[in-house]
């Protein structure tokens, strides 16, 4: 017994010593990490032992274009008083997406696993040649032959190579079907549509695609051509993409929209979708669409870029103007409308398989740059929220290295060593006309009890903020970016269908409003989400009212009438309200 008791006491003492040693080791690791995480270099094994997610400890420089700690503290839109950081951080974990029975193979989105840890993005050498992206219609046949050769070289790479066209197309599939996981939240995917991640993700994606193409071509200055469908010379599928002998040809496109068909930036999929306008009328209509989406409807960052989406949030909180239209509508216009999902371009999982996808998104990126500089000579600002700036994606570069790139890394295209040239903004002054006689005075509107299923058009009277709030707006408008905004809340759209509804303001007789009319204030338009049959997309929509109400002569009215008109698919609306937003 005595020997046994001595052994027990010795074992207890040993355990105490081990506990103290572990506590000291933990203090050695964690205290410096807590006080100065960016000054420490910790291996994944040590981080795993501490239970900390290594992807949440990325650190870089502090300026707006060179990186910052992903765990930086800060505020909301103005960077103050927000509490813990919640940037969306993409993890290496990737799960197989869900596809419907009629999807086109291959049905695998996840990238090949990296043999090493991701490297943090660094800006290219300022001495690198500046890549200038120009319109397809302006660069000439010789230049487009280079793009065709780049695509052919990418298609010739093994499918296991992350630089191959197969894997590059899958990048879009993985990020648009939620296959990539959020760091620290393996139950949640990363979704880059219908939120403030839409523009920066696609910019990063194209940046690496372009560099891969340049590397394979052996031409460091090669730049992607741009499908400028917002200017008359580019409004239609360029001829070079319709050549069946070219690597740029995709047989899975809408045949009735082959050249020389003029594109409809406000395209409605399905029966009755074609507007049957003359080419001149269609071009004018497209100009008015662009004006609404880029000028009058996009006066604030969230109206243009999309709604905030933070780590742990439900996905798809709300798109910006250009993502609804013309981004989504041009995807649908290009894809094969005879297929259930409008592949390739008309659905998220397969859009990247069409070589026209990349010039299409180069134009979306060009519009982001244009939006920043088209408001009376004063440069528009993006979000300043650290949760946006520090959100990050994983993408392979031209050397087949896995790179972690943040939103703040892609904000300055000059530092990324590319620019746009050769395309104007012919829609800048295409302010839509008012339609007389579509909102007769008098008569009571039927009461609407939200939420409602949008099986037929619904018209509701929506009260505006009180006059006092509107006076405060006029006093502050020179000091703050502020806008009166209609909020369409609690939208539940059928995920398995293409869903569209239009929003009219002060147009009870909305059928009299011609295409492009001023009273048609906004459009909700989604692509299908294959594999999500039986579920809904829960999101929201915002519509700027300031210039619209001025044009309609309704600035002094206490309320406006809002008419929601279903066009396609099943959708339920939670409510309507008007607020003032300042960003």
C-alpha positions as a printed NumPy array, in Angstrom:
array([[  0.   ,   0.   ,   0.   ],
       [  2.753,   2.446,   0.905],
       [  4.591,   1.788,  -2.361],
       [  1.34 ,   2.178,  -4.269],
       [  0.561,   5.451,  -2.505],
       [  4.029,   6.829,  -3.275],
       [  3.563,   5.929,  -6.927],
       [  0.211,   7.726,  -7.043],
       [  1.699,  10.85 ,  -5.46 ],
       [  4.577,  10.817,  -7.973],
       [  2.131,  10.449, -10.861],
       [  0.043,  13.339,  -9.53 ],
       [  3.143,  15.536,  -9.247],
       [  4.132,  14.647, -12.799],
       [  0.657,  15.627, -14.044],
       [  0.907,  18.971, -12.24 ],
       [  4.302,  19.64 , -13.828],
       [  2.951,  18.748, -17.273],
       [ -0.052,  21.019, -16.761],
       [  2.206,  23.932, -15.812],
       [  4.434,  23.282, -18.825],
       [  1.41 ,  23.267, -21.135],
       [  0.104,  26.487, -19.599],
       [  3.478,  28.152, -20.119],
       [  3.618,  26.952, -23.706],
       [  0.113,  28.215, -24.339],
       [  1.018,  31.605, -22.901],
       [  4.148,  31.72 , -25.045],
       [  2.081,  31.087, -28.165],
       [ -1.223,  32.785, -27.499],
       [ -0.288,  35.979, -25.643],
       [  1.986,  37.292, -28.399],
       [ -0.566,  36.102, -30.935],
       [ -3.352,  38.021, -29.234],
       [ -1.308,  41.179, -28.872],
       [  0.426,  41.114, -32.245],
       [ -0.867,  38.349, -34.522],
       [  0.797,  39.756, -37.632],
       [  4.248,  39.748, -36.018],
       [  4.17 ,  35.968, -35.512],
       [  4.712,  33.161, -37.94 ],
       [  2.96 ,  30.046, -36.664],
       [  2.862,  26.682, -38.341],
       [ -0.447,  25.019, -39.164],
       [  0.313,  22.237, -36.695],
       [  0.694,  24.673, -33.795],
       [ -2.422,  26.547, -34.839],
       [ -4.309,  23.271, -35.075],
       [ -3.193,  22.373, -31.566],
       [ -4.519,  25.688, -30.269],
       [ -7.828,  25.224, -32.041],
       [ -7.408,  28.438, -34.07 ],
       [ -8.313,  28.42 , -37.734],
       [ -5.142,  29.276, -39.676],
       [ -7.096,  30.993, -42.453],
       [ -8.306,  33.577, -39.956],
       [ -4.766,  34.711, -39.221],
       [ -3.699,  36.054, -42.593],
       [ -1.896,  39.372, -42.245],
       [ -0.593,  41.817, -44.78 ],
       [  0.068,  45.504, -45.304],
       [ -2.335,  48.146, -44.142],
       [ -3.127,  50.347, -47.117],
       [ -6.337,  50.065, -49.11 ],
       [ -4.776,  48.188, -51.966],
       [ -2.045,  46.16 , -50.325],
       [ -3.851,  44.017, -47.766],
       [ -4.742,  44.185, -44.061],
       [ -5.341,  41.723, -41.248],
       [ -8.392,  39.612, -41.902],
       [ -9.214,  39.983, -38.231],
       [ -9.042,  43.772, -38.282],
       [-11.603,  45.397, -36.029],
       [-13.722,  48.245, -37.246],
       [-17.105,  49.668, -37.909],
       [-19.823,  49.263, -40.455],
       [-19.842,  51.266, -43.637],
       [-17.796,  53.971, -41.968],
       [-15.501,  51.663, -40.026],
       [-16.583,  52.468, -36.457],
       [-18.372,  50.73 , -33.629],
       [-19.205,  47.408, -35.266],
       [-17.586,  44.863, -32.974],
       [-15.888,  41.653, -34.086],
       [-14.805,  41.354, -37.705],
       [-16.826,  39.003, -39.887],
       [-15.145,  38.969, -43.272],
       [-16.032,  36.003, -45.481],
       [-12.858,  33.92 , -45.748],
       [-12.737,  31.074, -48.277],
       [-11.416,  27.773, -46.937],
       [ -9.604,  25.118, -48.983],
       [-12.391,  22.723, -48.136],
       [-14.725,  22.207, -51.059],
       [-17.741,  19.912, -51.316],
       [-19.434,  18.443, -54.333],
       [-22.303,  20.633, -55.476],
       [-25.829,  19.459, -56.174],
       [-27.017,  19.253, -59.763],
       [-30.409,  18.448, -61.297],
       [-30.914,  15.299, -63.399],
       [-30.879,  17.328, -66.627],
       [-27.596,  19.153, -65.908],
       [-24.795,  18.785, -68.416],
       [-21.689,  16.887, -67.269],
       [-19.061,  17.107, -65.938],
       [-20.708,  17.567, -62.575],
       [-17.696,  18.372, -60.424],
       [-16.876,  21.956, -59.447],
       [-14.115,  21.689, -56.856],
       [-10.55 ,  22.604, -57.893],
       [ -7.649,  20.155, -57.602],
       [ -6.156,  20.047, -54.118],
       [ -3.075,  22.168, -53.593],
       [  0.094,  20.384, -52.482],
       [  1.049,  23.408, -50.394],
       [ -0.6  ,  26.095, -48.33 ],
       [ -2.064,  29.125, -50.135],
       [  0.308,  32.042, -50.615],
       [ -0.871,  35.559, -49.893],
       [ -1.414,  37.734, -52.936],
       [  1.209,  40.293, -53.831],
       [  0.721,  43.054, -56.363],
       [  2.555,  42.688, -59.676],
       [  5.772,  44.575, -60.302],
       [  4.958,  48.178, -61.325],
       [  7.476,  47.715, -64.144],
       [  5.28 ,  45.046, -65.756],
       [  3.66 ,  46.086, -69.053],
       [  0.207,  47.598, -68.623],
       [ -2.419,  45.28 , -70.067],
       [ -5.033,  47.346, -71.896],
       [ -8.398,  45.637, -72.335],
       [-10.161,  46.826, -75.494],
       [-13.51 ,  45.993, -77.12 ],
       [-13.805,  42.853, -79.241],
       [-15.189,  44.942, -82.091],
       [-12.134,  47.222, -82.049],
       [ -9.124,  44.955, -81.479],
       [ -9.177,  43.255, -84.872],
       [ -8.95 ,  39.674, -86.125],
       [ -5.264,  39.209, -85.316],
       [ -5.786,  40.078, -81.657],
       [ -8.867,  37.87 , -81.35 ],
       [ -6.797,  35.048, -82.853],
       [ -4.515,  35.416, -79.816],
       [ -7.456,  34.994, -77.453],
       [ -8.583,  31.961, -79.444],
       [ -5.1  ,  30.48 , -79.203],
       [ -4.977,  31.134, -75.454],
       [ -8.281,  29.29 , -75.002],
       [ -6.996,  26.428, -77.184],
       [ -3.816,  26.175, -75.084],
       [ -5.857,  26.118, -71.885],
       [ -8.123,  23.421, -73.307],
       [ -5.051,  21.355, -74.215],
       [ -3.787,  21.247, -70.621],
       [ -4.612,  18.165, -68.531],
       [ -7.837,  18.484, -66.586],
       [ -5.848,  18.062, -63.388],
       [ -3.985,  21.318, -64.123],
       [ -5.731,  24.201, -62.305],
       [ -4.854,  26.478, -65.233],
       [ -6.744,  24.331, -67.748],
       [ -9.894,  25.703, -69.322],
       [-11.824,  22.879, -67.659],
       [-10.662,  23.949, -64.2  ],
       [-10.996,  27.666, -64.927],
       [-14.628,  27.119, -65.913],
       [-15.115,  25.193, -62.682],
       [-13.943,  28.18 , -60.63 ],
       [-17.227,  29.895, -61.382],
       [-19.149,  26.712, -60.686],
       [-17.534,  26.238, -57.26 ],
       [-18.072,  29.811, -56.092],
       [-21.589,  30.079, -57.475],
       [-22.962,  26.81 , -56.111],
       [-21.577,  27.233, -52.587],
       [-19.076,  24.379, -52.96 ],
       [-16.263,  26.293, -51.266],
       [-16.623,  26.412, -47.481],
       [-16.253,  29.417, -45.206],
       [-13.2  ,  29.226, -42.931],
       [-14.308,  28.179, -39.469],
       [-17.811,  27.378, -40.751],
       [-17.702,  24.082, -42.681],
       [-21.503,  24.067, -42.657],
       [-21.642,  27.243, -44.773],
       [-20.623,  27.769, -48.362],
       [-19.171,  30.872, -50.011],
       [-21.664,  32.414, -52.436],
       [-20.45 ,  35.327, -54.534],
       [-23.725,  36.322, -56.2  ],
       [-26.433,  38.669, -54.873],
       [-24.113,  40.512, -52.492],
       [-21.218,  42.949, -52.254],
       [-18.796,  40.138, -53.239],
       [-20.077,  39.982, -56.828],
       [-17.821,  42.622, -58.402],
       [-14.544,  41.977, -56.5  ],
       [-14.714,  38.191, -56.895],
       [-15.146,  38.363, -60.647],
       [-12.338,  40.929, -60.886],
       [ -9.956,  38.585, -59.063],
       [-11.13 ,  35.641, -61.183],
       [-10.497,  37.483, -64.468],
       [ -7.159,  38.805, -63.217],
       [ -5.747,  35.302, -62.852],
       [ -7.472,  33.982, -65.996],
       [ -5.847,  36.775, -67.99 ],
       [ -2.401,  36.126, -66.514],
       [ -2.705,  32.403, -67.225],
       [ -3.578,  33.201, -70.844],
       [ -0.612,  35.592, -71.125],
       [  1.753,  33.018, -69.642],
       [  0.652,  30.288, -72.055],
       [  0.905,  32.671, -75.009],
       [  4.33 ,  33.879, -73.934],
       [  3.069,  37.477, -74.183],
       [  3.238,  39.313, -70.829],
       [  1.204,  42.231, -72.182],
       [ -1.763,  40.167, -73.384],
       [ -5.116,  41.524, -72.153],
       [ -8.594,  40.069, -72.355],
       [-10.86 ,  41.478, -75.055],
       [-14.08 ,  43.059, -73.78 ],
       [-17.583,  42.279, -75.027],
       [-18.964,  45.825, -74.822],
       [-22.644,  45.012, -75.256],
       [-23.592,  48.464, -73.899],
       [-22.282,  50.299, -76.983],
       [-23.905,  49.93 , -80.421],
       [-20.857,  48.36 , -82.089],
       [-20.778,  45.61 , -79.457],
       [-24.527,  44.97 , -78.988],
       [-24.631,  41.384, -80.142],
       [-22.512,  38.244, -80.102],
       [-19.327,  39.127, -81.994],
       [-18.855,  37.241, -85.271],
       [-15.6  ,  35.661, -84.113],
       [-17.498,  33.706, -81.424],
       [-19.882,  32.304, -84.033],
       [-17.148,  30.643, -86.118],
       [-17.666,  26.892, -85.636],
       [-14.001,  26.221, -86.416],
       [-12.776,  28.529, -83.646],
       [-11.899,  27.531, -80.044],
       [-14.139,  30.466, -79.079],
       [-17.248,  28.795, -80.474],
       [-19.73 ,  27.206, -78.074],
       [-22.532,  25.16 , -79.669],
       [-24.671,  25.554, -76.528],
       [-25.898,  29.09 , -77.166],
       [-29.25 ,  30.498, -78.249],
       [-29.232,  30.068, -82.066],
       [-31.8  ,  32.818, -82.671],
       [-29.399,  35.315, -81.07 ],
       [-26.501,  34.582, -83.411],
       [-24.956,  37.546, -85.267],
       [-26.129,  40.029, -86.409],
       [-28.941,  39.967, -83.812],
       [-28.883,  43.065, -81.565],
       [-28.757,  42.136, -77.885],
       [-31.615,  42.939, -75.528],
       [-30.088,  44.045, -72.236],
       [-33.522,  43.688, -70.612],
       [-34.193,  40.228, -72.042],
       [-37.092,  38.138, -70.74 ],
       [-36.575,  34.388, -71.016],
       [-39.395,  32.313, -72.447],
       [-42.53 ,  32.989, -74.467],
       [-43.022,  36.625, -75.333],
       [-39.42 ,  37.412, -74.422],
       [-38.54 ,  39.084, -77.708],
       [-39.605,  42.737, -77.891],
       [-39.681,  42.823, -81.71 ],
       [-38.094,  46.255, -81.821],
       [-36.137,  47.591, -84.756],
       [-32.387,  47.683, -84.271],
       [-32.498,  51.426, -83.659],
       [-35.327,  51.069, -81.131],
       [-33.502,  48.248, -79.357],
       [-30.317,  50.273, -79.077],
       [-32.239,  53.223, -77.597],
       [-33.998,  50.893, -75.174],
       [-30.638,  49.436, -74.127],
       [-29.284,  52.929, -73.509],
       [-32.209,  53.671, -71.191],
       [-31.664,  50.397, -69.35 ],
       [-28.012,  51.283, -68.821],
       [-28.913,  54.763, -67.588],
       [-31.239,  53.344, -64.942],
       [-28.805,  50.684, -63.784],
       [-25.663,  52.842, -63.829],
       [-26.855,  56.398, -63.12 ],
       [-30.216,  57.035, -61.477],
       [-30.507,  53.639, -59.77 ],
       [-26.917,  53.345, -58.529],
       [-26.311,  56.422, -56.399],
       [-24.934,  54.533, -53.357],
       [-22.363,  51.722, -53.027],
       [-24.912,  49.193, -51.776],
       [-27.334,  50.046, -54.603],
       [-24.635,  49.339, -57.188],
       [-22.323,  46.794, -55.554],
       [-24.899,  44.807, -53.586],
       [-25.837,  44.255, -49.965],
       [-23.389,  43.342, -47.157],
       [-22.644,  39.627, -46.763],
       [-20.594,  38.693, -43.71 ],
       [-19.265,  35.432, -42.309],
       [-22.132,  33.36 , -40.945],
       [-24.829,  35.387, -42.733],
       [-27.48 ,  33.751, -44.914],
       [-26.265,  33.854, -48.493],
       [-27.574,  36.156, -51.221],
       [-28.8  ,  39.155, -49.163],
       [-29.396,  41.327, -52.246],
       [-27.796,  42.176, -55.579],
       [-26.79 ,  45.541, -56.97 ],
       [-28.404,  47.095, -60.025],
       [-26.016,  45.806, -62.687],
       [-26.058,  42.231, -61.393],
       [-29.836,  42.073, -61.873],
       [-29.696,  43.742, -65.279],
       [-27.796,  43.555, -67.614],
       [-25.557,  40.872, -66.051],
       [-28.221,  38.218, -65.455],
       [-30.251,  39.096, -68.53 ],
       [-27.239,  38.902, -70.852],
       [-26.396,  35.489, -69.416],
       [-29.927,  34.377, -70.286],
       [-29.895,  36.049, -73.699],
       [-26.712,  34.173, -74.638],
       [-27.515,  30.722, -73.232],
       [-29.494,  28.096, -75.164],
       [-33.114,  28.863, -74.279],
       [-34.248,  25.415, -75.454],
       [-32.387,  23.727, -72.619],
       [-34.106,  23.43 , -69.216],
       [-31.365,  25.479, -67.518],
       [-30.375,  27.685, -70.506],
       [-26.835,  26.292, -70.554],
       [-24.101,  27.189, -70.975],
       [-24.184,  30.913, -70.255],
       [-27.683,  30.964, -68.796],
       [-26.929,  29.115, -65.561],
       [-24.265,  29.546, -62.905],
       [-22.652,  26.105, -62.906],
       [-21.858,  26.028, -66.648],
       [-21.46 ,  29.71 , -67.625],
       [-17.652,  29.583, -67.464],
       [-17.581,  26.822, -70.092],
       [-18.367,  29.361, -72.817],
       [-15.29 ,  31.389, -73.882],
       [-17.543,  34.448, -74.26 ],
       [-18.081,  34.417, -70.489],
       [-14.713,  36.093, -69.846],
       [-15.146,  39.041, -72.271],
       [-18.689,  39.385, -70.872],
       [-17.372,  39.735, -67.339],
       [-14.575,  42.006, -68.502],
       [-17.363,  44.405, -69.478],
       [-18.998,  44.012, -66.064],
       [-15.628,  44.902, -64.521],
       [-15.285,  47.872, -66.891],
       [-18.698,  49.115, -65.736],
       [-17.506,  49.017, -62.117],
       [-14.602,  51.273, -63.064],
       [-16.965,  53.494, -65.057],
       [-19.44 ,  53.781, -62.155],
       [-16.709,  55.111, -59.899],
       [-16.102,  58.146, -62.108],
       [-19.392,  59.227, -63.666],
       [-21.035,  61.386, -61.037],
       [-20.4  ,  65.034, -61.83 ],
       [-16.623,  64.739, -61.856],
       [-16.6  ,  63.478, -58.241],
       [-15.251,  59.937, -57.947],
       [-17.716,  57.56 , -56.34 ],
       [-16.385,  55.601, -53.397],
       [-16.686,  51.886, -52.73 ],
       [-17.442,  50.446, -49.306],
       [-14.991,  51.209, -46.497],
       [-16.211,  48.331, -44.336],
       [-13.357,  46.019, -43.225],
       [-15.667,  43.022, -43.56 ],
       [-15.841,  43.755, -47.287],
       [-12.205,  44.752, -47.699],
       [-10.89 ,  41.678, -45.871],
       [-13.126,  39.051, -47.474],
       [-10.921,  36.672, -49.434],
       [-10.98 ,  34.056, -52.185],
       [ -8.687,  31.2  , -53.205],
       [ -7.626,  31.112, -56.856],
       [ -4.765,  29.546, -58.809],
       [ -2.28 ,  31.84 , -60.545],
       [ -0.292,  31.45 , -63.775],
       [  2.319,  29.332, -61.958],
       [ -0.382,  26.942, -60.666],
       [  0.071,  28.253, -57.117],
       [ -2.959,  28.61 , -54.878],
       [ -3.293,  32.27 , -53.887],
       [ -5.376,  33.957, -51.23 ],
       [ -6.565,  37.316, -52.545],
       [ -8.69 ,  39.842, -50.646],
       [-11.18 ,  42.411, -51.857],
       [ -8.824,  45.231, -50.897],
       [ -6.179,  43.662, -53.154],
       [ -8.257,  44.28 , -56.282],
       [ -9.553,  47.821, -55.789],
       [ -6.879,  49.608, -57.83 ],
       [ -6.646,  48.24 , -61.368],
       [ -3.595,  50.404, -62.037],
       [ -1.715,  48.505, -59.349],
       [ -2.995,  45.28 , -60.892],
       [ -1.389,  46.51 , -64.127],
       [ -4.39 ,  46.648, -66.422],
       [ -6.668,  49.337, -67.844],
       [ -9.629,  49.83 , -70.184],
       [ -9.687,  51.822, -73.395],
       [-11.575,  52.157, -76.658],
       [-15.188,  52.14 , -75.44 ],
       [-17.3  ,  55.135, -74.495],
       [-20.449,  55.477, -72.387],
       [-23.075,  56.465, -74.98 ],
       [-25.924,  55.939, -72.501],
       [-24.765,  58.592, -70.011],
       [-27.561,  61.007, -70.938],
       [-30.249,  58.497, -71.951],
       [-32.684,  59.583, -69.219],
       [-35.92 ,  57.664, -69.82 ],
       [-39.066,  59.604, -70.715],
       [-42.115,  59.887, -68.479],
       [-45.285,  58.193, -69.734],
       [-48.34 ,  60.477, -69.378],
       [-51.684,  59.203, -68.129],
       [-50.564,  55.996, -66.384],
       [-51.294,  56.991, -62.785],
       [-54.808,  58.477, -62.598],
       [-55.649,  60.324, -59.392],
       [-58.58 ,  59.371, -57.232],
       [-60.029,  56.018, -56.349],
       [-58.957,  53.926, -53.427],
       [-56.44 ,  51.166, -53.789],
       [-57.356,  47.761, -52.474],
       [-55.613,  47.008, -49.204],
       [-52.6  ,  44.704, -49.536],
       [-51.664,  42.47 , -46.644],
       [-48.041,  41.363, -46.873],
       [-46.538,  38.85 , -47.313],
       [-48.13 ,  38.067, -50.678],
       [-47.522,  35.469, -53.353],
       [-47.002,  37.322, -56.597],
       [-49.455,  35.351, -58.721],
       [-50.802,  38.556, -60.275],
       [-49.826,  42.223, -60.285],
       [-50.034,  43.871, -56.85 ],
       [-50.341,  47.628, -56.36 ],
       [-49.815,  49.178, -52.935],
       [-49.551,  52.689, -51.559],
       [-46.261,  53.13 , -49.729],
       [-45.735,  56.029, -47.334],
       [-42.601,  58.086, -47.702],
       [-40.484,  59.229, -44.729],
       [-41.984,  62.275, -42.972],
       [-41.306,  65.77 , -44.362],
       [-38.829,  66.477, -41.57 ],
       [-36.622,  63.622, -42.71 ],
       [-36.78 ,  64.859, -46.289],
       [-35.712,  68.363, -45.178],
       [-32.744,  66.876, -43.326],
       [-31.817,  65.148, -46.56 ],
       [-31.633,  68.431, -48.454],
       [-29.424,  69.961, -45.748],
       [-27.009,  67.058, -45.797],
       [-26.895,  66.107, -49.449],
       [-23.672,  68.024, -50.126],
       [-21.895,  66.356, -47.191],
       [-23.188,  62.798, -47.419],
       [-24.178,  60.299, -50.033],
       [-27.867,  59.866, -49.326],
       [-30.763,  58.432, -51.278],
       [-34.463,  57.745, -50.832],
       [-34.85 ,  54.022, -51.42 ],
       [-37.733,  51.628, -51.934],
       [-36.991,  48.357, -50.173],
       [-38.637,  45.168, -51.416],
       [-38.152,  42.932, -48.419],
       [-38.521,  39.266, -47.633],
       [-38.316,  38.047, -51.234],
       [-38.649,  34.277, -51.534],
       [-38.001,  33.153, -55.101],
       [-38.23 ,  29.604, -56.426],
       [-34.614,  28.457, -56.594],
       [-35.356,  25.904, -59.308],
       [-36.682,  28.404, -61.854],
       [-35.803,  31.613, -63.627],
       [-37.687,  34.236, -61.631],
       [-38.483,  37.774, -62.72 ],
       [-40.775,  40.55 , -61.58 ],
       [-40.821,  44.237, -62.508],
       [-41.3  ,  47.19 , -60.158],
       [-43.33 ,  50.204, -61.322],
       [-43.702,  53.476, -59.406],
       [-46.764,  55.718, -59.857],
       [-48.049,  53.611, -62.752],
       [-51.334,  52.003, -61.779],
       [-51.948,  51.45 , -65.479],
       [-48.51 ,  49.927, -65.93 ],
       [-49.399,  48.15 , -69.166],
       [-49.324,  51.528, -70.924],
       [-45.674,  52.075, -69.985],
       [-43.501,  51.298, -73.043],
       [-40.184,  49.398, -72.794],
       [-37.694,  51.652, -71.062],
       [-40.37 ,  53.968, -69.655],
       [-39.457,  56.029, -66.597],
       [-42.121,  54.496, -64.378],
       [-40.537,  51.038, -64.67 ],
       [-38.207,  51.558, -61.729],
       [-36.459,  48.217, -61.394],
       [-36.387,  44.524, -62.227],
       [-35.71 ,  41.439, -60.122],
       [-34.219,  38.736, -62.368],
       [-32.536,  35.53 , -61.21 ],
       [-30.906,  32.577, -62.882],
       [-31.735,  29.01 , -61.875],
       [-29.938,  27.33 , -58.994],
       [-29.753,  23.713, -60.19 ],
       [-29.882,  21.16 , -57.426],
       [-31.974,  23.376, -55.148],
       [-35.362,  22.14 , -56.288],
       [-37.974,  22.606, -53.582],
       [-36.069,  25.456, -51.919],
       [-36.257,  29.231, -52.176],
       [-33.75 ,  32.025, -52.593],
       [-34.329,  34.448, -49.722],
       [-33.131,  37.899, -50.664],
       [-34.113,  41.56 , -51.013],
       [-34.171,  44.328, -53.598],
       [-33.506,  48.058, -53.365],
       [-34.697,  50.719, -55.816],
       [-33.412,  54.298, -55.797],
       [-36.244,  56.859, -55.902],
       [-34.605,  60.293, -55.804],
       [-34.292,  61.164, -59.504],
       [-37.302,  59.04 , -60.424],
       [-39.678,  60.981, -58.177],
       [-38.201,  64.226, -59.466],
       [-38.972,  63.17 , -63.052],
       [-42.484,  62.059, -62.096],
       [-43.213,  65.344, -60.31 ],
       [-43.851,  63.468, -57.062],
       [-41.15 ,  64.967, -54.859],
       [-43.675,  66.576, -52.513],
       [-46.085,  63.641, -52.287],
       [-46.554,  61.868, -48.966],
       [-46.762,  58.473, -50.615],
       [-46.191,  56.67 , -53.919],
       [-47.916,  53.756, -55.563],
       [-45.761,  50.706, -56.165],
       [-46.852,  47.978, -58.566],
       [-45.113,  44.597, -58.576],
       [-45.696,  42.707, -61.824],
       [-44.825,  38.99 , -62.026],
       [-43.157,  37.998, -65.291],
       [-41.852,  34.492, -64.689],
       [-41.525,  31.986, -61.847],
       [-42.926,  31.756, -58.348],
       [-42.073,  34.487, -55.883],
       [-43.374,  35.726, -52.537],
       [-42.905,  39.288, -51.248],
       [-42.551,  40.05 , -47.544],
       [-43.193,  43.787, -47.63 ],
       [-42.468,  47.246, -49.025],
       [-41.107,  50.315, -47.319],
       [-39.317,  53.547, -48.195],
       [-36.3  ,  54.691, -46.213],
       [-33.43 ,  57.127, -46.491],
       [-30.049,  55.47 , -46.871],
       [-26.756,  57.277, -46.305],
       [-23.414,  55.692, -47.155]])
